[in-house]
């Protein structure tokens, strides 16, 4: 991971379901655990509330795709 913090742009969770999501939900177009939080102005993951998943997924370790264009354009990308 990089030294850049996650900004909650949703790029990783909306474009590629994590292994833990595959185990829990099977293949999906997008992870059902990720959601847009209007108050926070970012995407959040329901799995992040559980220490086990935080450790398995490296949450809090920084951004895994620091060059993706979504980092500079954090917004709700859910279909209307």
PDB file of N, CA, C and O in Angstrom:
ATOM      1  N   UNK A   1       0.845  -1.176   0.000  1.00  0.00           N
ATOM      2  CA  UNK A   1       0.000   0.000   0.000  1.00  0.00           C
ATOM      3  C   UNK A   1       0.894   1.244   0.000  1.00  0.00           C
ATOM      4  O   UNK A   1       2.090   1.177   0.286  1.00  0.00           O
ATOM      5  N   UNK A   2       0.290   2.346  -0.321  1.00  0.00           N
ATOM      6  CA  UNK A   2       1.044   3.594  -0.356  1.00  0.00           C
ATOM      7  C   UNK A   2       0.899   4.322   0.965  1.00  0.00           C
ATOM      8  O   UNK A   2       0.144   3.893   1.838  1.00  0.00           O
ATOM      9  N   UNK A   3       1.609   5.405   1.112  1.00  0.00           N
ATOM     10  CA  UNK A   3       1.467   6.253   2.281  1.00  0.00           C
ATOM     11  C   UNK A   3       0.258   7.166   2.196  1.00  0.00           C
ATOM     12  O   UNK A   3      -0.053   7.878   3.151  1.00  0.00           O
ATOM     13  N   UNK A   4      -0.432   7.150   1.051  1.00  0.00           N
ATOM     14  CA  UNK A   4      -1.607   8.000   0.887  1.00  0.00           C
ATOM     15  C   UNK A   4      -2.808   7.367   1.560  1.00  0.00           C
ATOM     16  O   UNK A   4      -3.069   6.180   1.364  1.00  0.00           O
ATOM     17  N   UNK A   5      -3.543   8.134   2.347  1.00  0.00           N
ATOM     18  CA  UNK A   5      -4.723   7.564   3.010  1.00  0.00           C
ATOM     19  C   UNK A   5      -5.857   7.308   2.025  1.00  0.00           C
ATOM     20  O   UNK A   5      -5.938   7.938   0.971  1.00  0.00           O
ATOM     21  N   UNK A   6      -6.717   6.385   2.385  1.00  0.00           N
ATOM     22  CA  UNK A   6      -7.921   6.146   1.598  1.00  0.00           C
ATOM     23  C   UNK A   6      -8.802   7.388   1.701  1.00  0.00           C
ATOM     24  O   UNK A   6      -8.986   7.935   2.788  1.00  0.00           O
ATOM     25  N   UNK A   7      -9.342   7.828   0.571  1.00  0.00           N
ATOM     26  CA  UNK A   7     -10.232   8.992   0.565  1.00  0.00           C
ATOM     27  C   UNK A   7     -11.693   8.584   0.404  1.00  0.00           C
ATOM     28  O   UNK A   7     -12.577   9.440   0.371  1.00  0.00           O
ATOM     29  N   UNK A   8     -11.951   7.273   0.304  1.00  0.00           N
ATOM     30  CA  UNK A   8     -13.318   6.792   0.180  1.00  0.00           C
ATOM     31  C   UNK A   8     -13.940   7.046  -1.179  1.00  0.00           C
ATOM     32  O   UNK A   8     -15.153   7.231  -1.283  1.00  0.00           O
ATOM     33  N   UNK A   9     -13.111   7.057  -2.233  1.00  0.00           N
ATOM     34  CA  UNK A   9     -13.636   7.333  -3.570  1.00  0.00           C
ATOM     35  C   UNK A   9     -14.444   6.162  -4.124  1.00  0.00           C
ATOM     36  O   UNK A   9     -15.247   6.346  -5.039  1.00  0.00           O
ATOM     37  N   UNK A  10     -14.241   4.961  -3.580  1.00  0.00           N
ATOM     38  CA  UNK A  10     -14.992   3.791  -3.997  1.00  0.00           C
ATOM     39  C   UNK A  10     -14.386   3.003  -5.142  1.00  0.00           C
ATOM     40  O   UNK A  10     -14.916   1.956  -5.511  1.00  0.00           O
ATOM     41  N   UNK A  11     -13.296   3.475  -5.710  1.00  0.00           N
ATOM     42  CA  UNK A  11     -12.720   2.839  -6.892  1.00  0.00           C
ATOM     43  C   UNK A  11     -12.476   1.343  -6.695  1.00  0.00           C
ATOM     44  O   UNK A  11     -12.891   0.542  -7.531  1.00  0.00           O
ATOM     45  N   UNK A  12     -11.819   0.957  -5.620  1.00  0.00           N
ATOM     46  CA  UNK A  12     -11.502  -0.467  -5.465  1.00  0.00           C
ATOM     47  C   UNK A  12     -12.743  -1.315  -5.232  1.00  0.00           C
ATOM     48  O   UNK A  12     -12.848  -2.406  -5.793  1.00  0.00           O
ATOM     49  N   UNK A  13     -13.669  -0.855  -4.436  1.00  0.00           N
ATOM     50  CA  UNK A  13     -14.849  -1.664  -4.093  1.00  0.00           C
ATOM     51  C   UNK A  13     -15.915  -1.666  -5.187  1.00  0.00           C
ATOM     52  O   UNK A  13     -16.661  -2.637  -5.322  1.00  0.00           O
ATOM     53  N   UNK A  14     -15.992  -0.614  -5.950  1.00  0.00           N
ATOM     54  CA  UNK A  14     -17.001  -0.545  -7.005  1.00  0.00           C
ATOM     55  C   UNK A  14     -16.533  -1.207  -8.298  1.00  0.00           C
ATOM     56  O   UNK A  14     -17.354  -1.613  -9.120  1.00  0.00           O
ATOM     57  N   UNK A  15     -15.220  -1.318  -8.481  1.00  0.00           N
ATOM     58  CA  UNK A  15     -14.711  -1.894  -9.722  1.00  0.00           C
ATOM     59  C   UNK A  15     -14.217  -3.323  -9.562  1.00  0.00           C
ATOM     60  O   UNK A  15     -14.103  -4.043 -10.555  1.00  0.00           O
ATOM     61  N   UNK A  16     -13.919  -3.756  -8.339  1.00  0.00           N
ATOM     62  CA  UNK A  16     -13.379  -5.098  -8.121  1.00  0.00           C
ATOM     63  C   UNK A  16     -13.737  -5.567  -6.717  1.00  0.00           C
ATOM     64  O   UNK A  16     -13.178  -5.085  -5.732  1.00  0.00           O
ATOM     65  N   UNK A  17     -14.652  -6.490  -6.634  1.00  0.00           N
ATOM     66  CA  UNK A  17     -15.100  -7.020  -5.353  1.00  0.00           C
ATOM     67  C   UNK A  17     -13.942  -7.714  -4.636  1.00  0.00           C
ATOM     68  O   UNK A  17     -13.202  -8.478  -5.255  1.00  0.00           O
ATOM     69  N   UNK A  18     -13.780  -7.457  -3.348  1.00  0.00           N
ATOM     70  CA  UNK A  18     -12.691  -8.081  -2.589  1.00  0.00           C
ATOM     71  C   UNK A  18     -12.974  -9.566  -2.334  1.00  0.00           C
ATOM     72  O   UNK A  18     -14.111 -10.018  -2.476  1.00  0.00           O
ATOM     73  N   UNK A  19     -11.957 -10.305  -1.965  1.00  0.00           N
ATOM     74  CA  UNK A  19     -12.085 -11.738  -1.716  1.00  0.00           C
ATOM     75  C   UNK A  19     -13.106 -12.038  -0.617  1.00  0.00           C
ATOM     76  O   UNK A  19     -13.881 -12.988  -0.729  1.00  0.00           O
ATOM     77  N   UNK A  20     -13.105 -11.240   0.427  1.00  0.00           N
ATOM     78  CA  UNK A  20     -14.051 -11.474   1.526  1.00  0.00           C
ATOM     79  C   UNK A  20     -15.493 -11.286   1.053  1.00  0.00           C
ATOM     80  O   UNK A  20     -16.385 -12.023   1.474  1.00  0.00           O
ATOM     81  N   UNK A  21     -15.719 -10.324   0.199  1.00  0.00           N
ATOM     82  CA  UNK A  21     -17.050 -10.111  -0.364  1.00  0.00           C
ATOM     83  C   UNK A  21     -17.461 -11.291  -1.242  1.00  0.00           C
ATOM     84  O   UNK A  21     -18.618 -11.709  -1.213  1.00  0.00           O
ATOM     85  N   UNK A  22     -16.524 -11.829  -2.018  1.00  0.00           N
ATOM     86  CA  UNK A  22     -16.807 -13.010  -2.842  1.00  0.00           C
ATOM     87  C   UNK A  22     -17.245 -14.184  -1.965  1.00  0.00           C
ATOM     88  O   UNK A  22     -18.198 -14.891  -2.295  1.00  0.00           O
ATOM     89  N   UNK A  23     -16.550 -14.385  -0.858  1.00  0.00           N
ATOM     90  CA  UNK A  23     -16.876 -15.490   0.048  1.00  0.00           C
ATOM     91  C   UNK A  23     -18.272 -15.294   0.645  1.00  0.00           C
ATOM     92  O   UNK A  23     -19.055 -16.241   0.723  1.00  0.00           O
ATOM     93  N   UNK A  24     -18.576 -14.082   1.059  1.00  0.00           N
ATOM     94  CA  UNK A  24     -19.858 -13.803   1.707  1.00  0.00           C
ATOM     95  C   UNK A  24     -21.037 -13.756   0.738  1.00  0.00           C
ATOM     96  O   UNK A  24     -22.128 -14.227   1.060  1.00  0.00           O
ATOM     97  N   UNK A  25     -20.818 -13.192  -0.441  1.00  0.00           N
ATOM     98  CA  UNK A  25     -21.927 -12.882  -1.343  1.00  0.00           C
ATOM     99  C   UNK A  25     -21.865 -13.543  -2.713  1.00  0.00           C
ATOM    100  O   UNK A  25     -22.816 -13.428  -3.486  1.00  0.00           O
ATOM    101  N   UNK A  26     -20.774 -14.231  -3.036  1.00  0.00           N
ATOM    102  CA  UNK A  26     -20.610 -14.746  -4.389  1.00  0.00           C
ATOM    103  C   UNK A  26     -20.245 -13.591  -5.317  1.00  0.00           C
ATOM    104  O   UNK A  26     -20.084 -12.453  -4.876  1.00  0.00           O
ATOM    105  N   UNK A  27     -20.117 -13.899  -6.609  1.00  0.00           N
ATOM    106  CA  UNK A  27     -19.733 -12.846  -7.553  1.00  0.00           C
ATOM    107  C   UNK A  27     -20.881 -11.858  -7.734  1.00  0.00           C
ATOM    108  O   UNK A  27     -22.033 -12.240  -7.943  1.00  0.00           O
ATOM    109  N   UNK A  28     -20.534 -10.589  -7.647  1.00  0.00           N
ATOM    110  CA  UNK A  28     -21.495  -9.505  -7.875  1.00  0.00           C
ATOM    111  C   UNK A  28     -20.819  -8.459  -8.747  1.00  0.00           C
ATOM    112  O   UNK A  28     -19.593  -8.351  -8.769  1.00  0.00           O
ATOM    113  N   UNK A  29     -21.615  -7.705  -9.450  1.00  0.00           N
ATOM    114  CA  UNK A  29     -21.072  -6.605 -10.260  1.00  0.00           C
ATOM    115  C   UNK A  29     -20.362  -5.594  -9.366  1.00  0.00           C
ATOM    116  O   UNK A  29     -19.349  -5.007  -9.747  1.00  0.00           O
ATOM    117  N   UNK A  30     -20.920  -5.403  -8.160  1.00  0.00           N
ATOM    118  CA  UNK A  30     -20.289  -4.491  -7.206  1.00  0.00           C
ATOM    119  C   UNK A  30     -20.519  -5.055  -5.812  1.00  0.00           C
ATOM    120  O   UNK A  30     -21.475  -5.799  -5.592  1.00  0.00           O
ATOM    121  N   UNK A  31     -19.676  -4.717  -4.899  1.00  0.00           N
ATOM    122  CA  UNK A  31     -19.774  -5.243  -3.544  1.00  0.00           C
ATOM    123  C   UNK A  31     -21.005  -4.678  -2.827  1.00  0.00           C
ATOM    124  O   UNK A  31     -21.187  -3.462  -2.778  1.00  0.00           O
ATOM    125  N   UNK A  32     -21.847  -5.552  -2.271  1.00  0.00           N
ATOM    126  CA  UNK A  32     -23.021  -5.068  -1.547  1.00  0.00           C
ATOM    127  C   UNK A  32     -22.689  -4.466  -0.178  1.00  0.00           C
ATOM    128  O   UNK A  32     -23.561  -3.897   0.478  1.00  0.00           O
ATOM    129  N   UNK A  33     -21.446  -4.589   0.246  1.00  0.00           N
ATOM    130  CA  UNK A  33     -21.042  -4.049   1.545  1.00  0.00           C
ATOM    131  C   UNK A  33     -20.620  -2.585   1.476  1.00  0.00           C
ATOM    132  O   UNK A  33     -20.516  -1.927   2.511  1.00  0.00           O
ATOM    133  N   UNK A  34     -20.378  -2.064   0.277  1.00  0.00           N
ATOM    134  CA  UNK A  34     -19.943  -0.677   0.142  1.00  0.00           C
ATOM    135  C   UNK A  34     -21.165   0.216  -0.094  1.00  0.00           C
ATOM    136  O   UNK A  34     -22.083  -0.144  -0.830  1.00  0.00           O
ATOM    137  N   UNK A  35     -21.153   1.375   0.540  1.00  0.00           N
ATOM    138  CA  UNK A  35     -22.276   2.306   0.402  1.00  0.00           C
ATOM    139  C   UNK A  35     -21.780   3.741   0.491  1.00  0.00           C
ATOM    140  O   UNK A  35     -20.760   4.026   1.120  1.00  0.00           O
ATOM    141  N   UNK A  36     -22.518   4.637  -0.149  1.00  0.00           N
ATOM    142  CA  UNK A  36     -22.203   6.056  -0.113  1.00  0.00           C
ATOM    143  C   UNK A  36     -22.790   6.653   1.158  1.00  0.00           C
ATOM    144  O   UNK A  36     -23.964   6.442   1.462  1.00  0.00           O
ATOM    145  N   UNK A  37     -21.980   7.395   1.898  1.00  0.00           N
ATOM    146  CA  UNK A  37     -22.442   8.071   3.115  1.00  0.00           C
ATOM    147  C   UNK A  37     -22.456   9.569   2.842  1.00  0.00           C
ATOM    148  O   UNK A  37     -21.405  10.200   2.726  1.00  0.00           O
ATOM    149  N   UNK A  38     -23.668  10.135   2.739  1.00  0.00           N
ATOM    150  CA  UNK A  38     -23.783  11.565   2.432  1.00  0.00           C
ATOM    151  C   UNK A  38     -23.099  12.430   3.482  1.00  0.00           C
ATOM    152  O   UNK A  38     -22.432  13.407   3.140  1.00  0.00           O
ATOM    153  N   UNK A  39     -23.256  12.083   4.755  1.00  0.00           N
ATOM    154  CA  UNK A  39     -22.661  12.876   5.836  1.00  0.00           C
ATOM    155  C   UNK A  39     -21.143  12.909   5.776  1.00  0.00           C
ATOM    156  O   UNK A  39     -20.523  13.947   6.007  1.00  0.00           O
ATOM    157  N   UNK A  40     -20.552  11.761   5.463  1.00  0.00           N
ATOM    158  CA  UNK A  40     -19.091  11.677   5.376  1.00  0.00           C
ATOM    159  C   UNK A  40     -18.581  12.138   4.018  1.00  0.00           C
ATOM    160  O   UNK A  40     -17.408  12.485   3.879  1.00  0.00           O
ATOM    161  N   UNK A  41     -19.462  12.144   3.009  1.00  0.00           N
ATOM    162  CA  UNK A  41     -19.036  12.529   1.663  1.00  0.00           C
ATOM    163  C   UNK A  41     -18.070  11.539   1.051  1.00  0.00           C
ATOM    164  O   UNK A  41     -17.147  11.923   0.334  1.00  0.00           O
ATOM    165  N   UNK A  42     -18.285  10.246   1.338  1.00  0.00           N
ATOM    166  CA  UNK A  42     -17.389   9.208   0.839  1.00  0.00           C
ATOM    167  C   UNK A  42     -18.058   7.851   0.916  1.00  0.00           C
ATOM    168  O   UNK A  42     -19.096   7.685   1.557  1.00  0.00           O
ATOM    169  N   UNK A  43     -17.444   6.883   0.251  1.00  0.00           N
ATOM    170  CA  UNK A  43     -17.914   5.507   0.356  1.00  0.00           C
ATOM    171  C   UNK A  43     -17.343   4.885   1.617  1.00  0.00           C
ATOM    172  O   UNK A  43     -16.208   5.157   2.009  1.00  0.00           O
ATOM    173  N   UNK A  44     -18.157   4.042   2.246  1.00  0.00           N
ATOM    174  CA  UNK A  44     -17.746   3.300   3.434  1.00  0.00           C
ATOM    175  C   UNK A  44     -18.058   1.827   3.223  1.00  0.00           C
ATOM    176  O   UNK A  44     -18.855   1.467   2.357  1.00  0.00           O
ATOM    177  N   UNK A  45     -17.425   0.984   4.018  1.00  0.00           N
ATOM    178  CA  UNK A  45     -17.613  -0.460   3.920  1.00  0.00           C
ATOM    179  C   UNK A  45     -18.199  -0.983   5.228  1.00  0.00           C
ATOM    180  O   UNK A  45     -17.676  -0.701   6.306  1.00  0.00           O
ATOM    181  N   UNK A  46     -19.272  -1.733   5.129  1.00  0.00           N
ATOM    182  CA  UNK A  46     -19.889  -2.314   6.325  1.00  0.00           C
ATOM    183  C   UNK A  46     -18.968  -3.320   7.006  1.00  0.00           C
ATOM    184  O   UNK A  46     -19.057  -3.508   8.219  1.00  0.00           O
ATOM    185  N   UNK A  47     -18.093  -3.963   6.256  1.00  0.00           N
ATOM    186  CA  UNK A  47     -17.165  -4.927   6.837  1.00  0.00           C
ATOM    187  C   UNK A  47     -16.124  -4.257   7.728  1.00  0.00           C
ATOM    188  O   UNK A  47     -15.526  -4.913   8.581  1.00  0.00           O
ATOM    189  N   UNK A  48     -15.905  -2.971   7.541  1.00  0.00           N
ATOM    190  CA  UNK A  48     -14.878  -2.246   8.306  1.00  0.00           C
ATOM    191  C   UNK A  48     -15.186  -2.203   9.799  1.00  0.00           C
ATOM    192  O   UNK A  48     -14.295  -1.952  10.610  1.00  0.00           O
ATOM    193  N   UNK A  49     -16.435  -2.444  10.163  1.00  0.00           N
ATOM    194  CA  UNK A  49     -16.796  -2.439  11.572  1.00  0.00           C
ATOM    195  C   UNK A  49     -16.330  -3.668  12.327  1.00  0.00           C
ATOM    196  O   UNK A  49     -16.447  -3.725  13.551  1.00  0.00           O
ATOM    197  N   UNK A  50     -15.807  -4.642  11.619  1.00  0.00           N
ATOM    198  CA  UNK A  50     -15.349  -5.884  12.245  1.00  0.00           C
ATOM    199  C   UNK A  50     -13.833  -5.981  12.137  1.00  0.00           C
ATOM    200  O   UNK A  50     -13.286  -5.951  11.035  1.00  0.00           O
ATOM    201  N   UNK A  51     -13.161  -6.096  13.256  1.00  0.00           N
ATOM    202  CA  UNK A  51     -11.697  -6.132  13.299  1.00  0.00           C
ATOM    203  C   UNK A  51     -11.128  -7.193  12.367  1.00  0.00           C
ATOM    204  O   UNK A  51     -10.138  -6.949  11.677  1.00  0.00           O
ATOM    205  N   UNK A  52     -11.740  -8.355  12.344  1.00  0.00           N
ATOM    206  CA  UNK A  52     -11.246  -9.455  11.500  1.00  0.00           C
ATOM    207  C   UNK A  52     -11.157  -9.026  10.040  1.00  0.00           C
ATOM    208  O   UNK A  52     -10.144  -9.269   9.384  1.00  0.00           O
ATOM    209  N   UNK A  53     -12.201  -8.394   9.528  1.00  0.00           N
ATOM    210  CA  UNK A  53     -12.199  -7.970   8.130  1.00  0.00           C
ATOM    211  C   UNK A  53     -11.231  -6.816   7.903  1.00  0.00           C
ATOM    212  O   UNK A  53     -10.577  -6.753   6.862  1.00  0.00           O
ATOM    213  N   UNK A  54     -11.134  -5.911   8.860  1.00  0.00           N
ATOM    214  CA  UNK A  54     -10.172  -4.811   8.723  1.00  0.00           C
ATOM    215  C   UNK A  54      -8.762  -5.365   8.528  1.00  0.00           C
ATOM    216  O   UNK A  54      -8.007  -4.879   7.685  1.00  0.00           O
ATOM    217  N   UNK A  55      -8.418  -6.371   9.304  1.00  0.00           N
ATOM    218  CA  UNK A  55      -7.082  -6.969   9.208  1.00  0.00           C
ATOM    219  C   UNK A  55      -6.908  -7.752   7.905  1.00  0.00           C
ATOM    220  O   UNK A  55      -5.887  -7.613   7.233  1.00  0.00           O
ATOM    221  N   UNK A  56      -7.891  -8.570   7.548  1.00  0.00           N
ATOM    222  CA  UNK A  56      -7.799  -9.368   6.322  1.00  0.00           C
ATOM    223  C   UNK A  56      -7.668  -8.510   5.070  1.00  0.00           C
ATOM    224  O   UNK A  56      -6.953  -8.874   4.136  1.00  0.00           O
ATOM    225  N   UNK A  57      -8.353  -7.378   5.050  1.00  0.00           N
ATOM    226  CA  UNK A  57      -8.372  -6.525   3.858  1.00  0.00           C
ATOM    227  C   UNK A  57      -7.362  -5.382   3.899  1.00  0.00           C
ATOM    228  O   UNK A  57      -7.274  -4.602   2.950  1.00  0.00           O
ATOM    229  N   UNK A  58      -6.608  -5.277   4.975  1.00  0.00           N
ATOM    230  CA  UNK A  58      -5.606  -4.218   5.064  1.00  0.00           C
ATOM    231  C   UNK A  58      -6.210  -2.833   5.184  1.00  0.00           C
ATOM    232  O   UNK A  58      -5.590  -1.845   4.791  1.00  0.00           O
ATOM    233  N   UNK A  59      -7.407  -2.756   5.720  1.00  0.00           N
ATOM    234  CA  UNK A  59      -8.053  -1.446   5.882  1.00  0.00           C
ATOM    235  C   UNK A  59      -7.243  -0.597   6.849  1.00  0.00           C
ATOM    236  O   UNK A  59      -6.787  -1.076   7.887  1.00  0.00           O
ATOM    237  N   UNK A  60      -7.074   0.650   6.498  1.00  0.00           N
ATOM    238  CA  UNK A  60      -6.273   1.546   7.310  1.00  0.00           C
ATOM    239  C   UNK A  60      -4.809   1.573   6.912  1.00  0.00           C
ATOM    240  O   UNK A  60      -4.013   2.294   7.514  1.00  0.00           O
ATOM    241  N   UNK A  61      -4.447   0.789   5.894  1.00  0.00           N
ATOM    242  CA  UNK A  61      -3.058   0.708   5.449  1.00  0.00           C
ATOM    243  C   UNK A  61      -2.739   1.672   4.309  1.00  0.00           C
ATOM    244  O   UNK A  61      -1.593   1.749   3.866  1.00  0.00           O
ATOM    245  N   UNK A  62      -3.729   2.398   3.839  1.00  0.00           N
ATOM    246  CA  UNK A  62      -3.500   3.353   2.756  1.00  0.00           C
ATOM    247  C   UNK A  62      -4.154   2.913   1.465  1.00  0.00           C
ATOM    248  O   UNK A  62      -4.737   1.831   1.381  1.00  0.00           O
ATOM    249  N   UNK A  63      -4.053   3.745   0.483  1.00  0.00           N
ATOM    250  CA  UNK A  63      -4.687   3.533  -0.818  1.00  0.00           C
ATOM    251  C   UNK A  63      -3.905   2.502  -1.631  1.00  0.00           C
ATOM    252  O   UNK A  63      -2.677   2.551  -1.705  1.00  0.00           O
ATOM    253  N   UNK A  64      -4.644   1.565  -2.243  1.00  0.00           N
ATOM    254  CA  UNK A  64      -3.988   0.543  -3.066  1.00  0.00           C
ATOM    255  C   UNK A  64      -3.886   0.969  -4.530  1.00  0.00           C
ATOM    256  O   UNK A  64      -3.273   0.269  -5.337  1.00  0.00           O
ATOM    257  N   UNK A  65      -4.476   2.100  -4.876  1.00  0.00           N
ATOM    258  CA  UNK A  65      -4.444   2.580  -6.269  1.00  0.00           C
ATOM    259  C   UNK A  65      -4.314   4.102  -6.285  1.00  0.00           C
ATOM    260  O   UNK A  65      -5.243   4.794  -6.701  1.00  0.00           O
ATOM    261  N   UNK A  66      -3.183   4.628  -5.841  1.00  0.00           N
ATOM    262  CA  UNK A  66      -3.035   6.076  -5.698  1.00  0.00           C
ATOM    263  C   UNK A  66      -3.085   6.871  -6.993  1.00  0.00           C
ATOM    264  O   UNK A  66      -3.261   8.089  -6.949  1.00  0.00           O
ATOM    265  N   UNK A  67      -2.937   6.228  -8.136  1.00  0.00           N
ATOM    266  CA  UNK A  67      -2.955   6.956  -9.406  1.00  0.00           C
ATOM    267  C   UNK A  67      -4.325   6.951 -10.072  1.00  0.00           C
ATOM    268  O   UNK A  67      -4.487   7.537 -11.143  1.00  0.00           O
ATOM    269  N   UNK A  68      -5.316   6.300  -9.462  1.00  0.00           N
ATOM    270  CA  UNK A  68      -6.641   6.283 -10.095  1.00  0.00           C
ATOM    271  C   UNK A  68      -7.260   7.672 -10.033  1.00  0.00           C
ATOM    272  O   UNK A  68      -7.089   8.395  -9.051  1.00  0.00           O
ATOM    273  N   UNK A  69      -7.974   8.036 -11.081  1.00  0.00           N
ATOM    274  CA  UNK A  69      -8.541   9.381 -11.211  1.00  0.00           C
ATOM    275  C   UNK A  69      -9.677   9.690 -10.251  1.00  0.00           C
ATOM    276  O   UNK A  69     -10.023  10.856 -10.056  1.00  0.00           O
ATOM    277  N   UNK A  70     -10.258   8.667  -9.652  1.00  0.00           N
ATOM    278  CA  UNK A  70     -11.365   8.901  -8.724  1.00  0.00           C
ATOM    279  C   UNK A  70     -10.925   9.572  -7.431  1.00  0.00           C
ATOM    280  O   UNK A  70     -11.731  10.222  -6.766  1.00  0.00           O
ATOM    281  N   UNK A  71      -9.658   9.422  -7.068  1.00  0.00           N
ATOM    282  CA  UNK A  71      -9.161  10.028  -5.812  1.00  0.00           C
ATOM    283  C   UNK A  71      -9.392  11.530  -5.781  1.00  0.00           C
ATOM    284  O   UNK A  71      -9.695  12.095  -4.731  1.00  0.00           O
ATOM    285  N   UNK A  72      -9.251  12.166  -6.917  1.00  0.00           N
ATOM    286  CA  UNK A  72      -9.410  13.620  -6.996  1.00  0.00           C
ATOM    287  C   UNK A  72     -10.864  14.026  -7.278  1.00  0.00           C
ATOM    288  O   UNK A  72     -11.169  15.215  -7.374  1.00  0.00           O
ATOM    289  N   UNK A  73     -11.750  13.047  -7.410  1.00  0.00           N
ATOM    290  CA  UNK A  73     -13.150  13.321  -7.742  1.00  0.00           C
ATOM    291  C   UNK A  73     -14.053  12.404  -6.909  1.00  0.00           C
ATOM    292  O   UNK A  73     -14.777  11.574  -7.458  1.00  0.00           O
ATOM    293  N   UNK A  74     -14.005  12.557  -5.596  1.00  0.00           N
ATOM    294  CA  UNK A  74     -14.799  11.721  -4.698  1.00  0.00           C
ATOM    295  C   UNK A  74     -16.251  12.185  -4.759  1.00  0.00           C
ATOM    296  O   UNK A  74     -16.579  13.315  -4.399  1.00  0.00           O
ATOM    297  N   UNK A  75     -17.112  11.277  -5.226  1.00  0.00           N
ATOM    298  CA  UNK A  75     -18.536  11.591  -5.353  1.00  0.00           C
ATOM    299  C   UNK A  75     -19.323  10.302  -5.406  1.00  0.00           C
ATOM    300  O   UNK A  75     -18.765   9.220  -5.590  1.00  0.00           O
ATOM    301  N   UNK A  76     -20.628  10.430  -5.242  1.00  0.00           N
ATOM    302  CA  UNK A  76     -21.512   9.282  -5.301  1.00  0.00           C
ATOM    303  C   UNK A  76     -21.594   8.796  -6.743  1.00  0.00           C
ATOM    304  O   UNK A  76     -22.039   9.534  -7.623  1.00  0.00           O
ATOM    305  N   UNK A  77     -21.180   7.588  -6.986  1.00  0.00           N
ATOM    306  CA  UNK A  77     -21.204   7.003  -8.323  1.00  0.00           C
ATOM    307  C   UNK A  77     -22.296   5.943  -8.468  1.00  0.00           C
ATOM    308  O   UNK A  77     -22.317   5.199  -9.448  1.00  0.00           O
ATOM    309  N   UNK A  78     -23.194   5.877  -7.498  1.00  0.00           N
ATOM    310  CA  UNK A  78     -24.303   4.932  -7.572  1.00  0.00           C
ATOM    311  C   UNK A  78     -25.246   5.345  -8.690  1.00  0.00           C
ATOM    312  O   UNK A  78     -25.468   6.534  -8.920  1.00  0.00           O
ATOM    313  N   UNK A  79     -25.805   4.347  -9.391  1.00  0.00           N
ATOM    314  CA  UNK A  79     -26.769   4.692 -10.446  1.00  0.00           C
ATOM    315  C   UNK A  79     -27.983   5.403  -9.848  1.00  0.00           C
ATOM    316  O   UNK A  79     -28.420   5.093  -8.740  1.00  0.00           O
ATOM    317  N   UNK A  80     -28.499   6.336 -10.585  1.00  0.00           N
ATOM    318  CA  UNK A  80     -29.668   7.102 -10.103  1.00  0.00           C
ATOM    319  C   UNK A  80     -30.872   6.228  -9.972  1.00  0.00           C
ATOM    320  O   UNK A  80     -31.939   6.702  -9.582  1.00  0.00           O
TER     321      UNK A  80
END
